[in-house]
Every structure is written in C-alpha cells, then in structure tokens.
Amino acid sequence: MASKGMGIKTSVKSGNFRATKAGAGMTKKGVAAFRNANPGSKLKTAVTTKTPSPAQAKRRASYCARSEGQMKDFPEAAKDPNSRLRQARKRWRC
C-alpha cells in the first residue's frame, strides 16, 4: 500500500518550508528532501526572478492560474493578506 503525504517533514522548523512572513512555499532544502523521498519527481522551487526564461515564465503563469483557482475555493485565505496562499502568490509575483 502506498503511503500518504509528501514523505518529508512539513513544518517550518524542519527547514523544508518558509514561514508565512518569508513568502511561504518550499525552500531549496525542502525540494531536495522531497525529490529524495519521491524518486522521479520534477518538483522545482518558485520562479522569483523579474525576467525569467521562457520556460520559467510558463511555469509561473501555470502556478498563478492554479493558485487563482485556490483563491476562489478558499475565500477566507483570499481575504487575509497574511495567508500562506497570498504570501506564496506574492513571492511568485502573481
């Protein structure tokens, strides 16, 4: 039977995730840990550069579109400027 979850510690204290005030999302260490726990994964960190390559720009647009749907599904998080969703969107420059 397959185990549920990401296979890594998901706390900020573990160093795998950023605190909400630091922009939320996974750190490089967290992505590396996830990829070790999930062989074959293609997970990458956020696209935060001002002038991304075309491939990075496409990833950013895709993330922004997905997270916009989350804003509709979770109106409480959408209203709260300090929610992890809003902070992550800010970090991705959505």
N, C-alpha and C positions, 0 to 999 in steps of 0.2 A: 504494500500500500504506500502511496506517495505521501510525504509529509507536507502539511500545510505551512504557510508562512514563507518568509524570504530566506531562511537559513542563516540569518545573521542577527546580531543584537540591533534592535531598532531604537535604542534610546540615544539622546543627545550625548549623554555621559560616555557612551561607548566610543564616541568619536566618529561614528558612521553617518550621523546626521547633523546638520546645522541647527542651531537654536533658531526659533522663530525670528528673533530680533536680528539675527545674522543672515536672514534671507531664506530660511528653511531649505529643504532639499537635502540630497546626499552629498557627502564630501568625497574627495578622491579616494580616501581610505575606505569609505563605505562602498563605493563602486567596486574597488578591488576585492573587498571581502565578499561582496555579492557574487562577483564573477568567479571567485574561488569556490564558493558554496554551490554555484549553479553553472557547471561547465557548459560551454557553448553559448553562454549569454553574450549579448552585444550591448549591454547597458553602458551608457556614457554619462558624463556629468553635464550640467546645464550649459547652454550656449549663452555666455555672458558678454562676449566681445561686441563692440559697437559696429564693426564691419566684418561680419562672418563670411566664410567661404560660401559658395552657392549651396553646397551640401548641408552646411551648418544652418544656413538661413532656412532651408527646407525643414530641418528638424525643429527649429524654433517655431516656424509657422504651424507645424503639426502639433507641437506641445500647446501653443497658445490656443489653437482651435479646440483641442481636447479639454483644456482647463477652463475654457469659456463655457463648455457644457457643464462642468462641475459647478461653476458659479450659479448656473440656473438650477441645478439639482440641490444645492446647499445654500439657500438664500441667507441663512444666518452667517455663514462664513463669508459670503459675498459682501455683507454689510459691515463686517468687522475688519478695519484696516490692519489689525494685528494678527489676523488668522493666518495659519500656515499656507493656505491656498493663495491668499492675496500677496503674502510675502514672497512666495515662490514665483508667482506671476511677475512681480516687480523685479525679482532677480533675473528672470528670463527676458525681461524688457518687453512684456506683452502689453 
